[in-house]
Amino acid sequence: MPELGNVIVAFGEEHVERLTGLTPAQLRYWDRTGFFAPSYAEEGRNSAYGRIYSFKDVVALRTLGLLRRQHNVPLQHLRRVAERLSHLEDDLWTKTTLYVLNRTSQEAGACRTR
C-alpha cells in the first residue's frame, strides 16, 4: 500500500472552489438547504473550517457544477434527481451516469449506476 503521508484527503471551501468552480456562497447555500452537505461539518458551521469536504464530495460537486454551468440544468431539477436516486446515498453523484437532454438530466431509464 502506498504511503499516504502527503495525500490530501480533506478539502476546505477555498480548495473546493478552485477544484469545482463553485463559489463558497453556493456551497453554503446547498449545505444550508440540505441539497449537498460536506462529509465533515461542525454543528453550527461557524468556524473557519466548519465545512470540510472529502475527495468523493469534490468529485460529486464537480459533477454538479458541470451540470449547472455547461448544461444549464436547473437546481430544482437536480434536487428532483437527488430525491429519485436517494437510494444510492453517498454514491449518488459519483457513480451515476447522467445524460442531459434539453437542459434536464435524464435519470429514468437513461441513468445507470456503475
N, C-alpha and C positions, 0 to 999 in steps of 0.2 A: 504494500500500500504506500502511495507517495506521501511525503511529508506535507502536512497541512499548515505548517507554521506561518507561511507567507500568503495563504489563500484568504481572500476576503469572503466571509460568509454572511455578513450583515451590512446593510446599507442605510445611511441616513437620508433624509429628504433631499439634501443637496446632491448626493450621488445618484439617487433615483431620478431626479430631474434631468441630470446630464445624460443618463443612460436611456431614459424613456421619452424625453421631450415633454413630459407632463409638468405642469407648474406645481409648486408647493400648495397653492390655493386649490387646485384641482384635487391633489392627493388628500388634503384635509377635508374638502367637501365630500369626496367619495367615502372617506372614513366616517365622517360625521353622519352621513345619511345611510350608512350601512351597506353601500354598494361594494366597496373594497376596503377592508381593514388590513393594516400591516400585521404580519405574523407576530411581531413582538411590540406590544404597546402598553404604556403605563395607563393606569385607570383614568386619570384626568388629562393625560397627554399634554401637560403644560410645560414640561421641562424641554431643554434643548434637544434631547434625544428621546422624547416621549413616543416617537414613532420610528421603529426600526424595521426595515424590510428585509426579507430573506431573498436568496437568489431566485427562488421559484416565484416570489412576489414580483421581482423585477421583470422576469420573463412574461408573466401574466400582464403586468402593467404596460410593457412594451407592446404586447398584442393589442390591448385595449386602446392604447394611444394611436397605433396604426389604423385601427378600425375607425376611430374618431376623426383623425386628421386626413388620411389618404382616401378613405372611402366615405367620409361624411355620414357614418352610421350614427343616428341619434342616440343619446344616452338612455332615453326611455326604452328604446328597442333593446339595447344591451342589458338593461335591467330585466326585461321580459325573458331574454335568452338565459340570463343567470338563474331566474326562477325555474325555468323549464329544465335546465340542466343541473339543478342543485344537487341531484344525487351523485354527481361527480365530485362534490365537495372541493377539496383543495386543488384538484387537477382540472377544474372547470376551464380555465383559460390557457392552461399549458399543454394539455393532452387532447384537445378537441380541435378538429378541423372544421373551420367555418368558411362558408362560401358567401360572398357578397353579391347580391343581385338587387339592383335598383335601390341602393343605399340601405338595404336591410340585410342582416346576416341570416342566412337560411339554415335553421337548426333542425327543422323537422324533415327527416329523410335525407337531407344533404350533409348533415354533420355526422361525423363518425369519430369515435374515440380510438386512439391507437393503443 
